[in-house]
């Protein structure tokens, strides 16, 4: 009985993945320039900065570092409580790899609600958050490999071809 249930479950997961892959493969590419928005909340010296950073592109700065360019919209509150509204302020920020103490983050993906109709089997999912972290260490071959791959671009002292390729890919994703 367990074998049948496991086989049926595996088939259902595989069919869902195939249907989702087929649905995403037929989607039309976006025709307008997109931006990636990042919420910003920071406090320093009694002041606070709150808002959204809309990344519109990536570039290399004069030091050969990867930077995200975009616009910040939000509020700046100083230590005296005076609020300054910032609307569409041009911002450039150096991109640094995320550091995790427990391993190397490989993928952090959030999907909105999904509705799948698989030949009469309807699957409804609310928000799905997939977080994959590689664990390096002795005997963790895949974790060691994926952590090594995620750290390939750590040496960004010069404008090398690998960094330029990454820059082209990131700008291509934004349209």
N, C-alpha and C positions, 0 to 999 in steps of 0.2 A: 504494500500500500504506500509506503514511504517513497519507494522508487518511482511509482506512477505519479505521485504528487510532485516530486522533485523534477521529473521529466516534463510534466505539464507546466510547472512554474518556469523551467528553463525555456521551454518553447514559447510561452507567453512573453517573457522578457525579450527573447530574440525577435519575435514578431513585432513587438513594440518598438524595438530599436530600428528594425528595418523600415517600418512604416514612418517613424520619425525622420530617419535618414532620407527616405524617398521624398517626404514632404519638404524637407529643408533643401534638398538638391534642386527642386523645381521652382523655388522661390526666385522672383526676379531681383536682380541686383539693384541697390539704391541708386537713384539718379541724381540726388542732391548731395551737397557736402554735409557730412555729419559731424557731430562733436560728441566727445565723451565727457560727461559731467562728473565731478568729484566733489562731495560735500567737504567743506573746510570749517573746522572749529579749533581755535587756538587761543590760549591765554598766556600773557607775558607782562610782567611789570604792572600788574593791576588792570591791564586792558584786555579786551577780547575782540577777536576777529571771527565772524560767522558769515557763511555764505556758500556760494557754489563756484567752482573753477571749471569752466567749459573749455576743454582742450580741443583746439582746432587744428593742430599740426605738431610735428616733431622736427627738430633740427639739431645740428652740432654747434656748440658754442666755440669761442676762440680757444678754449683749453682742450677741445676735442671731446667734450662730455655731451651725452645725449640730454637734450632739454625738451620739455613740453611747453608749447606756446598756446596761449588762449586768453580768455577774458574772465575776470572775477567780478561777480555781482554779489553784494552783501553789505554788511555793516561793520564799522570799526568803532568800538567803544573804548575811550581812553580811561585812565585811572580816575578822572574827575566825574565820569559818567556821561560825558558829552558823546553823542552818537553822530558818526559821519556815514552817510550813505554812499556806497561805491557801486556804480552802475557801469558795466562794460569796461572796467579798468584792465588794460593790457598787462599780462603777467607772463613771465618766463621762469620755469622752475627746472632745476636739474633732476633727472630721473635716477633714482637709486634703487637697487634691488631690495626687495623685502627680506628682512632678517627674521628667522624663526628660531627659537631656542631648541625646538624639538625635532627639527629636520628642515628640509627644503620644500617650500611650497611649489608644487608643480602646476596645479590648476585650481582656480577658485571661480566657479561658474554658477550663476544664478539664472534659472529659467522661469519665465512667468507661467501662468496657468496653462496646462496642456489639455486638449480634448482630442482623443484618438478614437476612431471608429475602425476596428479591425474586422471586416467581414461580419459585422453584426455584434461583435464584442466591443462595448464602449468602455473606454478607460478615461476617467477624469482625474487629473492631478492638479492640486493647487500649486503654489510656488515650490520649486525644487532647487535646493542649494547643494551643489557638489563641490567638495573640498578635498583635493588629493595632495597629500604630503608624503614626500619620500623620507624614509628613515635610514640614514647612513650608519655604518658600523660593521664590525666583523661578521661575515657571513650574510650580510644583506646586499647581495649582488645588484639587484635591481635598484635598491635605494641608493647605493653608492654611484651607480651609473647615472641615474636621473639627477642626483645632486651635482655630479661633475658637469652634466650638460647645463644645468641652471646657472652654474658659475662660470661658464665660458666667457661671458662678457664682463666679468668683474674688472679686468684690467682695461679701463677706458681712458688711459693716459694719452693716447693718440688717435687720430681719425683713421682707423684701419678699415679694410674692406668689409669685415664682418659687422662692424658697427654701422657702416654705411648701408649694408644690406638690411639690417634691422630697422634703420631709419626709413628706408624705402617701403618696407613691409608695413610699418606702423602708419605711415602717411597713406598708403594704399587702403588700409582698413578704414580710415576716416573718410575716404572718398577723394 
